Amino acid sequence: MKHIPSIIVATLLFFSLSASGANVKTGIEVLREQGFKLLEGKRVGLTTNPTGVDSHLKSTIDILWQAPNVNLVALYGPEHGVRGNVHAGDIVDNEVDKKTGLKMYSLYGKTKKPNKEMMDEIDVMVYDIQDNGCRSYTYISTLGMLMEACIEHGKELVVLDRPNPLGGNKIEGNLAEDGYISFVSQFKIPYLYGQTPGELALYLNATDYKNKCQLTVVKMKGWKRSMTWDQTGLEWVVASPHVPQGKSAVFYPVTGIFGEFGYINIGVGYTLPFEIMGAPWISADTLADALNALQLPGIEFRPIHFKPYYSVFKGELCQGVQVHILDYKQARLSEIQFLIVQEMMRLWPEKDWFKLCNQKRFSMFDKVCGSNHIREEFGKRYLWEDIRDYWYKDVEAYRKASSKYYLYK
């Protein structure tokens, strides 16, 4: 037998693993296996975006459009649009999809909840969007609006389930409170809620709505609560401009809350969105040493020097820290940013965060936190210990209540 060079063996192994396919079958693939029977004889609306794909990256739009027994009649787009061609925060307009000729209705503009005109065209609404597992990400807010519209107009809702990229065990943050319910905190759930879109829909249907939605969840096959995105075998499709990779979803809650102020760069505008925090007035080594001295479980901080290409401090040399997650199970994601700010304020008290930042952003910060208590208490001494108990006060109760609607072990 001839000797085969190791590089060829490694290459063959790589392609063998790639060809074996994903470990997880998402809802759209299970629906296809079932012959789309749920949708037969019905006028179908589809709420999706570029993340709605099968394991071979074929769009759910194309799958349903080409299915002989599916009558797809309209498309509905969340933030960033059906085809992902709209920048973060920009208004999405009603258009016609060039590929299929179908109407595309915007659900991120003046109309966030489908109105009667939009709902009269369909018998069943299908939802297929990859979420990032964080309450402040607007796709689950769109899901809630769809549920309300389906209740009001007597339509069915089918959720094609997808993984929570953070897994099903990470629950962090207080419940959103009355007075702070918004499109970035649409429901009274924790900041990290530990459910798939389908599980969340089942929970909301049972707890949030007086009348019930005609809801069907098409379960995934192969997904387990312990799985993070990299364990699913699925390809990550850009969920939004600054969530380009699966790991971006993991880092989104690490710095995203304080990113609301534009007082410090959190990697947006550089190559590491949500993985870093920095500014021109920081000493990278000093901050990294202070943070590593805290010995946070599963976390290591590395000094970093960078110059943002756009956004906060564009073109200025910044220093700060890059967050490295070495043990995901131990790491508590959302508290990291509070501890970074804590150490920054201890080292550079003259840079008082809440006095020098854009105070017009207080409202958005409070909405993302789901409460004004976090900002008001933390701002007194900039100590994480002052808000730690409040941040975690609802976690175990929510875990118990939501677990009744888990679809996966």
C-alpha positions in Angstrom: 0.0 0.0 0.0 1.5 3.3 -1.0 2.1 6.0 1.6 -0.4 8.8 1.5 1.0 12.2 2.6 -0.5 13.4 5.9 -1.7 16.7 4.3 -3.9 14.6 1.9 -5.3 12.5 4.7 -6.1 15.7 6.6 -7.8 17.2 3.6 -9.8 14.1 2.9 -10.9 14.0 6.6 -12.0 17.7 6.4 -14.1 17.1 3.3 -15.5 13.8 4.8 -16.6 15.7 7.9 -18.0 18.6 5.8 -20.0 16.1 3.6 -21.5 14.4 6.6 -23.8 17.4 7.1 -25.1 19.1 10.2 -25.7 17.5 13.5 -29.0 19.4 13.7 -32.0 19.5 11.4 -33.8 22.9 11.7 -37.5 23.3 11.4 -37.5 24.0 7.7 -35.8 20.7 7.0 -38.2 18.8 9.2 -41.1 20.5 7.5 -39.7 19.4 4.1 -39.3 15.8 5.4 -43.0 16.0 6.3 -43.9 17.0 2.8 -45.1 20.5 3.9 -48.4 18.9 4.9 -48.9 21.6 7.6 -49.2 24.2 4.8 -51.2 22.3 2.1 -54.4 24.1 0.9 -53.5 27.3 2.7 -52.3 30.7 1.6 -48.9 31.1 3.2 -47.1 34.1 4.4 -43.4 33.9 5.4 -41.6 36.1 7.8 -37.9 35.5 7.3 -34.5 37.0 6.4 -31.2 35.6 5.1 -30.8 33.4 8.2 -33.8 31.4 7.1 -31.9 28.6 5.2 -31.5 24.9 5.3 -28.2 23.1 6.0 -27.1 23.6 2.4 -27.8 27.4 2.7 -30.9 27.2 0.4 -33.3 30.0 1.4 -36.6 29.1 3.0 -38.2 31.5 0.6 -37.0 29.4 -2.3 -37.8 26.1 -0.6 -41.4 27.1 0.0 -41.7 28.9 -3.4 -40.6 25.8 -5.3 -42.6 23.3 -3.2 -45.5 22.1 -5.5 -48.0 21.9 -2.6 -47.2 25.2 -1.0 -49.0 28.4 -2.0 -46.6 31.1 -0.8 -48.3 34.4 -1.4 -46.4 37.1 0.6 -43.1 37.8 2.4 -42.6 39.8 5.7 -39.3 41.3 6.7 -38.0 42.1 10.2 -35.2 44.6 11.0 -32.6 44.5 8.1 -35.3 43.2 5.6 -36.3 40.0 4.0 -33.1 39.9 1.9 -30.9 41.5 4.5 -30.3 44.6 2.5 -31.1 47.3 5.1 -28.6 48.6 7.6 -29.1 48.4 11.4 -31.9 50.7 12.6 -32.9 51.9 9.1 -36.5 51.8 8.1 -37.5 48.8 6.0 -39.9 49.7 3.2 -42.6 47.6 1.5 -41.2 46.2 -1.8 -41.5 43.5 -4.3 -39.1 40.5 -4.1 -37.2 40.5 -7.4 -36.6 36.8 -7.4 -40.2 35.6 -6.8 -42.3 38.6 -7.6 -44.0 38.4 -4.2 -44.9 41.4 -2.1 -42.5 42.0 0.7 -44.2 43.7 3.7 -42.0 45.6 6.2 -42.3 44.8 9.9 -39.6 47.3 10.9 -40.9 50.7 10.1 -44.2 52.4 10.8 -45.8 49.0 11.0 -44.1 46.5 13.3 -47.2 44.4 13.8 -48.9 43.2 10.6 -52.1 45.0 9.9 -55.4 43.7 8.5 -54.4 44.3 4.9 -51.2 42.3 5.4 -53.0 39.5 7.2 -56.0 39.3 4.9 -53.8 37.8 2.2 -52.9 34.7 4.2 -54.3 31.8 6.1 -51.1 30.9 7.9 -48.0 32.8 8.9 -44.6 31.0 8.9 -41.7 32.3 11.0 -38.2 31.2 10.2 -35.4 33.5 11.6 -32.2 32.6 13.4 -32.1 34.5 16.7 -29.1 35.2 18.9 -30.6 34.3 22.3 -30.7 37.9 23.7 -33.8 39.8 24.7 -32.7 43.0 23.1 -32.3 41.5 19.7 -35.4 42.6 17.7 -36.2 39.4 15.9 -38.1 37.8 18.8 -40.0 41.1 19.2 -41.2 40.6 15.6 -42.2 37.1 16.6 -44.3 38.5 19.4 -45.9 41.0 17.1 -46.8 38.2 14.7 -48.4 36.2 17.5 -50.5 39.2 18.4 -51.6 39.8 14.8 -52.5 36.1 14.3 -54.6 36.2 17.5 -56.4 39.4 16.3 -57.0 38.2 12.8 -57.7 34.6 13.4 -54.7 33.2 11.5 -52.4 30.3 12.2 -48.7 30.7 13.1 -46.1 28.1 12.3 -42.7 28.6 13.9 -39.9 26.7 12.2 -37.6 26.2 15.1 -33.9 27.0 15.2 -31.1 26.7 17.8 -30.4 29.2 20.5 -26.7 29.9 19.6 -26.0 30.3 23.3 -27.4 26.9 24.1 -30.5 26.3 26.3 -28.9 26.8 29.7 -27.7 30.4 29.8 -30.2 32.5 31.6 -29.0 35.9 32.9 -30.6 39.2 33.8 -33.7 40.5 35.5 -37.1 40.4 33.8 -38.1 43.4 31.8 -40.4 45.6 34.0 -43.5 47.7 33.4 -42.5 51.0 32.0 -39.5 49.6 30.2 -41.2 47.3 27.7 -40.1 48.2 24.2 -39.1 46.7 20.9 -35.7 45.9 22.5 -37.4 44.4 25.6 -40.7 43.3 24.2 -41.4 40.6 26.9 -41.0 40.1 30.6 -38.2 37.6 30.1 -34.5 37.7 31.2 -31.8 39.4 29.2 -30.5 35.9 28.2 -33.6 33.7 28.2 -32.3 30.2 27.3 -35.0 29.1 24.9 -35.3 28.4 21.2 -37.7 30.7 19.2 -40.3 27.8 19.3 -40.0 27.3 23.0 -40.2 31.1 23.6 -43.4 31.2 21.4 -45.0 28.4 23.4 -44.1 30.1 26.7 -45.5 33.5 25.6 -48.6 31.9 24.2 -49.3 30.3 27.6 -48.4 33.2 29.8 -48.6 36.6 27.9 -51.8 36.5 25.9 -55.4 36.4 27.2 -56.4 34.8 23.9 -54.3 32.0 22.5 -52.5 32.0 19.2 -53.2 29.0 16.9 -49.5 28.0 17.2 -47.6 25.1 15.8 -43.9 24.7 16.4 -42.0 22.4 13.9 -39.3 21.0 16.2 -35.7 20.5 15.2 -34.0 17.1 15.2 -30.7 16.5 17.0 -30.5 19.7 19.0 -29.8 19.5 22.8 -29.9 22.3 25.4 -26.2 21.9 26.1 -25.3 22.7 22.4 -23.7 26.0 21.5 -23.7 27.0 17.9 -20.4 25.4 17.0 -21.7 22.0 18.1 -24.7 22.1 15.7 -22.7 21.6 12.5 -24.8 24.3 10.9 -23.3 27.2 8.9 -23.9 30.7 10.4 -25.4 33.2 8.1 -24.9 36.9 8.9 -27.8 37.6 11.3 -27.2 41.4 11.2 -24.3 43.6 10.1 -22.5 43.3 13.4 -23.3 39.6 14.1 -21.4 38.1 11.2 -20.3 34.8 12.9 -21.8 32.4 15.4 -19.4 33.5 18.1 -20.6 37.1 17.6 -23.9 36.0 19.1 -22.0 34.8 22.2 -20.2 38.1 22.6 -23.3 40.3 21.9 -24.4 40.2 25.5 -20.8 40.6 26.8 -20.5 44.3 25.8 -23.7 45.2 24.0 -25.5 47.0 26.9 -22.8 49.6 27.4 -22.4 49.9 23.7 -25.7 51.8 23.7 -23.9 55.0 24.9 -21.3 55.4 22.2 -18.9 56.4 25.0 -16.5 53.5 24.3 -15.8 51.3 21.3 -17.0 47.8 21.7 -15.5 46.4 18.5 -18.2 47.7 16.2 -16.3 49.4 13.4 -13.4 47.1 14.0 -12.9 43.4 13.2 -14.1 42.1 16.6 -17.7 43.3 17.2 -18.7 42.9 20.8 -15.4 41.2 21.8 -13.5 44.3 22.9 -14.0 47.5 24.9 -11.5 50.3 24.4 -10.9 54.1 24.2 -7.9 56.4 23.5 -7.6 57.3 27.2 -7.3 53.7 28.5 -4.0 51.8 29.2 -4.5 48.3 27.8 -2.1 46.6 30.1 -3.3 48.3 33.2 -7.0 47.4 32.5 -6.2 43.8 31.5 -4.2 43.3 34.7 -7.0 44.7 36.9 -9.6 42.6 35.2 -7.6 39.4 35.4 -7.0 40.0 39.1 -10.8 39.5 39.5 -10.3 35.9 38.4 -13.7 35.7 36.7 -14.7 32.0 36.0 -14.0 31.0 32.5 -12.8 34.4 31.3 -9.4 35.9 30.4 -8.7 39.4 29.4 -6.0 40.3 26.9 -4.6 43.9 26.3 -5.4 45.1 22.8 -4.5 48.2 20.7 -6.8 48.9 17.7 -8.0 51.7 15.4 -11.7 51.6 14.5 -12.4 51.9 10.8 -15.8 53.5 11.5 -18.2 54.2 14.4 -16.9 55.4 17.9 -13.4 56.8 17.8 -13.1 56.2 14.0 -9.4 56.5 13.0 -8.2 57.0 16.6 -5.8 54.6 18.3 -7.6 52.9 21.1 -6.4 50.7 23.9 -8.5 48.3 25.9 -9.2 44.6 26.4 -10.3 41.7 24.4 -12.5 39.2 26.2 -11.6 35.6 25.8 -14.0 32.9 26.9 -12.0 29.9 27.9 -14.8 27.9 29.7 -18.2 28.7 28.3 -20.1 26.8 30.9 -18.6 28.7 33.8 -18.6 32.2 32.1 -21.4 34.6 33.0 -21.6 36.6 29.9 -23.7 39.7 30.6 -21.9 40.8 33.8 -18.5 41.1 32.1 -19.2 44.6 30.8 -20.3 45.8 34.2 -17.0 44.6 35.7 -15.0 46.2 32.8 -16.7 49.5 33.5 -16.2 49.0 37.3 -12.5 48.7 36.8 -12.3 51.5 34.3 -14.0 53.9 36.8 -11.7 52.8 39.6 -8.6 53.4 37.4 -9.8 56.5 35.6 -12.4 58.2 37.9 -12.2 61.4 36.0 -13.8 59.7 33.0 -17.1 59.3 35.0 -19.2 57.2 32.6 -22.8 58.4 33.3 -21.8 62.1 33.6 -19.7 62.3 30.4 -21.6 59.9 28.1 -24.5 60.9 25.9 -27.3 61.1 28.5 -29.9 61.1 25.8 -29.1 57.4 25.6 -30.2 56.7 29.2 -33.7 55.8 28.0 -32.4 53.2 25.5 -29.9 51.8 28.1 -32.8 51.4 30.6 -35.0 49.7 27.9 -32.2 47.2 27.1 -31.7 46.5 30.8 -35.5 46.2 31.2 -35.3 48.6 34.2 -33.9 51.9 35.3 -32.7 50.3 38.6 -29.6 48.9 37.0 -28.3 52.3 35.8 -29.3 54.3 38.9 -27.8 51.9 41.4 -24.7 51.0 39.4 -24.0 54.7 38.7 -23.7 55.5 42.4 -20.4 53.7 43.0 -19.8 51.8 39.8 -19.6 48.5 41.7 -21.0 45.3 40.2 -21.8 44.0 43.7 -24.4 46.8 44.0 -26.6 45.4 41.3 -25.5 41.7 41.1 -28.4 40.4 43.2 -31.0 42.5 41.3 -29.6 41.3 37.9 -30.0 37.7 38.9 -33.1 37.8 41.1 -35.5 36.4 38.5 -33.3 33.7 36.9 -34.2 30.6 38.8 -37.9 31.4 38.9 -37.9 32.0 35.1 -35.9 28.8 34.5 -38.6 26.8 36.4 -41.6 28.6 34.7 -40.1 28.4 31.2 -39.0 24.8 31.5 -42.6 23.6 31.2 -42.4 24.6 27.6 -39.1 23.1 26.7 -39.1 20.9 23.6 -35.5 19.6 24.0 -33.5 18.0 26.7 
